[in-house]
Amino acid sequence: QVQLVESGGGLVQAGESLRLSCAASGSGFSIENMGWYRQAPGKQRELVTTINTDGRSNYADSVLGRFAISGEFRKKMVNLQMGSLKPEDTGVYYCYAEIRRYGRTELKIYWGQGTQVTVSS
């Protein structure tokens, strides 16, 4: 069974930094992509950033230049370094992983339970 566990959320002031981590547990699979979404109160979940096994990443315009994603696919981990945080970055951050089980061709997306990030002004 695949599980994703996030860590590192918390309460910070505007301008400060925070680092999130996500680790996938289980066996018998490889990870193609990992990344982060977030959901602010009363809003839809939105893409923050993704990274693939080639190291290619993309970011939402709102976080470009402030956030940096790094993937450790052998360890089945992804990290998100968030800098110059703003109150509008507040929300629940969800890790996701696009996974392929050995011997199968289809990809399946798994989600973590989410970690709260609150940025005060």
C-alpha positions in Angstrom: 0.0 0.0 0.0 1.3 3.4 -0.9 1.2 6.2 1.6 2.4 9.8 1.4 3.3 11.6 4.6 3.9 15.4 4.7 5.8 17.3 7.4 7.1 20.7 8.1 4.0 22.9 8.1 3.4 25.6 10.7 2.8 29.2 11.5 5.3 31.8 10.3 5.3 35.6 9.7 5.3 37.2 6.3 8.7 37.2 4.8 9.9 34.1 6.6 10.7 30.7 5.2 9.4 27.2 5.7 10.4 23.8 4.4 7.9 21.0 3.6 8.9 17.4 3.1 6.9 14.5 1.7 7.9 10.8 1.8 6.3 7.9 0.1 6.2 4.5 1.8 5.5 1.1 0.4 7.2 -1.1 -2.2 6.8 -2.4 -5.7 6.5 0.9 -7.5 8.4 3.7 -9.0 7.5 7.4 -8.9 7.3 9.4 -12.2 6.4 12.8 -10.8 5.9 14.4 -7.4 4.8 17.8 -6.4 2.6 20.0 -4.2 -0.9 21.5 -4.4 -2.4 23.8 -1.9 -5.9 24.8 -0.9 -6.8 28.1 0.8 -10.1 28.4 2.8 -13.0 28.7 0.4 -10.9 28.2 -2.7 -10.2 25.3 -5.0 -7.1 23.2 -4.7 -4.4 24.7 -7.0 -1.1 23.5 -8.3 2.0 24.9 -6.6 4.9 23.0 -8.2 5.9 19.7 -9.7 9.1 17.9 -10.5 9.8 14.7 -12.6 12.6 12.2 -12.5 14.5 14.2 -15.1 14.6 17.0 -12.6 12.4 19.2 -14.7 10.1 21.4 -12.5 7.4 23.9 -13.0 5.8 26.5 -10.7 2.7 28.5 -10.4 3.3 32.1 -11.3 2.4 33.1 -7.8 5.3 31.3 -6.2 7.9 31.5 -9.0 11.2 32.8 -7.6 10.2 32.2 -4.0 9.6 28.5 -3.8 12.0 25.7 -4.8 11.1 22.0 -5.2 13.7 19.2 -5.0 13.1 15.6 -5.6 14.9 12.6 -4.2 13.2 9.9 -6.2 15.5 7.1 -5.0 14.4 7.9 -1.5 10.8 8.5 -2.7 10.9 12.0 -1.2 10.2 15.5 -2.3 10.9 18.8 -0.5 9.5 22.3 -0.9 11.6 25.2 0.3 9.3 28.2 0.6 10.8 31.7 1.0 9.5 35.2 1.2 6.2 33.8 2.4 3.1 35.9 2.0 -0.3 35.7 3.8 -1.8 34.6 0.5 0.4 31.5 0.7 -1.7 30.3 3.6 -3.5 27.0 3.1 -3.3 23.3 3.4 -0.4 21.9 1.3 -0.9 18.5 -0.3 1.9 16.3 -1.6 1.1 14.1 -4.6 3.0 11.4 -6.4 2.3 9.9 -9.8 3.1 6.2 -9.4 3.6 3.2 -11.6 3.5 -0.2 -10.1 6.1 -2.7 -11.3 4.8 -4.7 -14.3 2.0 -2.3 -15.0 1.8 0.6 -17.6 -0.9 2.8 -16.0 -0.1 5.6 -13.7 -2.0 6.4 -10.5 -1.9 9.5 -8.4 -1.7 9.3 -4.6 -2.2 12.2 -2.2 -0.9 13.0 1.3 -3.2 14.0 4.1 -2.1 17.7 3.9 -0.1 20.0 6.1 -1.2 23.4 7.3 0.8 26.5 6.4 -0.3 29.7 7.9 1.5 33.0 7.2 0.6 36.0 9.4 0.9 39.6 8.2 
